[in-house]
């Protein structure tokens, strides 16, 4: 799904016109990016968690020269899906339905 498709779905679901839905979605995306840029983790219930993970300094071999190289420490952004996504992956929830097996709609 592209950002444009997401905006169209938000507009249909909320009754907002396209421009209002675009402004709302754009502001949410900017807020997430801003907080991640400040080093904060983002937890969105039902979706998952965006978190920063620290990787310490480590030594590796250069594949061509076989020289030992020190890789500096760094922060890596990681996404941990919510329990719902894990259930979809295991087949406990039918894809596209939004419901667990055996639940009535």
Secondary structure, DSSP 8 states (H G I E B T S, - for coil): --HHHHHHHHHHHH---HHHHHHHHHHHHHHHHHHHHTT--EEETTTEEEEEEEE--EEEE-TTT--EEEE--EEEEEEEE-HHHHHHHHTSB-TTT-SBTT---
